[in-house]
Amino acid sequence: MCYCRSMEKVTNAYKIRHTLAHLLVTAIKELYPGAKNAIGPAIDDGFYQDFDLPKAVSVEDFPKIEKKMREIIKTWDTFTGREVTLEEARAEFAWNEYKTELLEEFASEGKKLTFYTSGTLVDLCKGGHLEHPNKDLPIDAFKLDRVAGAYWRGDEKNKMLTRIYGLAFETKEELEKYIDQREEAKKRDHKKLGKELDLFVFSDLVGSGMPMFTPKGAFIRNSIINFCRELNAELGFGEVHTPNFNKAELFKISGHYEKYKEDMLTVRSQYSEEDFFLKPMNCPQHTQIYASRPRSYRDLPIRYADFANLYRDERPGELSGLTRLRCFCQDDGHAFCREDQIKSEFENILGVVKKALTTYKMNYKIRLSLWDPEKPEKYLGSPEVWERSQEILENILKENKIKYEIGVGEAAIYGPKMDIITKDSLGREWQISTIQLDFIMPQRFKLTYTDADGKEKTPVMIHRAIVGSPERFMGILIEHYSGNFPLWLSPVQIKIIPVRENHNEYAKNIFELLKENNIRVELANEDENLGKKVRDAKNNKIPYWVVIGDKEIESGKLTLESRDGGQMPTSEGENGTETSKSNVSQEELLKKLLEEISTKGAAPAKLV
């Protein structure tokens, strides 16, 4: 059964994956009599299907299941769909309590009940399959991937089912490329590299989803934040600081209590009966700074930035290293402005987002995230306000000739937004930056300013983040760079390696020169052999190292080596024509490092 997507989003890849989900059901039912299928949608890299099985299935069983799927597909000429009554559906699935629960639910919501049939398969489904499965399904472009447990309907109170995942693409080449990419992603896993490079730790005593950063990791996190501070200064955002927990009343007025309470953590006081929550976002607090004094149209726009910690009650199974946390901060910002200032605010913020992602060497695209008018209960405000605010954002994109995608149902609870979707070096997409237009929260908090005509008006609120959560972005960057941070972000930028003890004094002089010029340098003067010292520099992914021996002391020239074997990065941040070694004077070394750090080695980002 697959009630998972709007039919407007059905692509050929989706049809392949949807068809395979049904094919897996048929194969499992033949191989494991008594098996009951539950939910099984197409997903971004394939499909999955949940089963209540009479006996366990493991990855060792996959070859025989795949073989059975390839046998069955030969008999599937087409899919035939028909609408059925509730009574017919009940009779068909009397043996399957999961399907029965779904069809009863759909019928109560007034949804049509449709069956699709191919071969021996009969399933409750909305459609969206390959028209001729036995001809159109690329049988060499899928493979079963893994087994996991999944509670029925995602509820821990329900029975644990067996979830079988499969990978599926339109061609064998795409499948193989994806598998290779995933293997590379495992090597770059930020949880693995974070431990190897000593960047952050988690502790069961502290709690899941709450990272602690080592000195090296804290340096990277702070560097991300400080770069955001530079960009905030360019935009005119003043940094504020707000409390980590607040009275429930604040979130009731903002609307978060109504729409977001399940994801909020409570705080209990020994001396007060009031309800408190750890804050999941900064915007309600910023309204109170704005409201603390009278405002004039001349004062606007007023811009606040905030890096205070935020807290969200994520489910343990959804936590994932730095990319899904319970405690994190955001490079958060809110601008209060007049309606005639909306366009310039958005354009300026888009400009610094482009500058940031250019520096981090990440390409990106923009998604215009809109509300879902069929589910108004998910949002605050009237349809008229939503249509108006969405039109404003779309016009800004069109006037600036910026390509964009539409994401229906991806809006925030209070307004539409431009989401910046980056693509990392492995081609994976991440939603990080966002700019949101909000007419609703200022009204809920009764915010005002005095306009030129002396009348009170309600300001517009713009929510924005440049790279989102610095912690999450750090996890993304670890994998994007494979731990090879650019010079300006590297906790250690260069290592000085004397060959023998009699070279230590000269090496120390170079170490002191670089340190005095704020270069983050290490001196490897321990009693170890040269090979071990160099391996240590490579294993810790230090950008540069200098080996000091007799030749260097006699010539006054240093042998500068780079971790990027083959080609040395130039000051422009592109790979140049130099080899991985270069002979430089002390002055040339210092100049090279300082120039590369100051320019951050940025290459132009491509707006897709």
NORURCOR-V542416 format. One record per run of one state. SS is the DSSP state (H for helix, E for strand, C for the rest). FROM is the first residue (numbers start at 1). LEN is the number of residues. Records with the same first field share a line. If there is no record, write none. Layout:
SS->FROM-LEN / FROM-LEN
//
This chain:
C->1-6 / 10-2 / 32-4 / 38-4 / 44-2 / 53-6 / 74-6 / 85-1 / 93-4 / 109-4 / 119-2 / 125-8 / 137-5 / 155-5 / 169-3 / 189-1 / 197-3 / 202-10 / 214-1 / 236-2 / 241-4 / 255-1 / 264-2 / 268-8 / 279-4 / 291-5 / 297-5 / 307-2 / 312-4 / 319-1 / 321-3 / 325-2 / 330-2 / 338-1 / 360-3 / 371-2 / 379-4 / 400-5 / 409-3 / 413-2 / 416-1 / 424-5 / 439-1 / 445-4 / 451-5 / 458-2 / 466-4 / 482-5 / 490-4 / 499-2 / 517-4 / 524-6 / 540-4 / 549-1 / 556-2 / 563-6 / 570-5 / 576-5 / 585-1 / 600-7 / 608-1
H->7-3 / 12-20 / 59-15 / 86-7 / 97-12 / 133-4 / 152-3 / 172-17 / 190-7 / 215-21 / 248-7 / 256-8 / 283-8 / 316-3 / 339-21 / 373-6 / 383-17 / 440-5 / 470-12 / 487-3 / 501-16 / 530-10 / 550-6 / 586-14
E->36-2 / 42-2 / 46-7 / 80-5 / 113-6 / 121-4 / 142-10 / 160-9 / 200-2 / 212-2 / 238-3 / 245-3 / 266-2 / 276-3 / 296-1 / 302-5 / 309-3 / 320-1 / 324-1 / 327-3 / 332-6 / 363-8 / 405-4 / 412-1 / 415-1 / 417-7 / 429-10 / 449-2 / 456-2 / 460-6 / 494-5 / 521-3 / 544-5 / 558-5 / 569-1 / 575-1 / 581-4 / 607-1
//
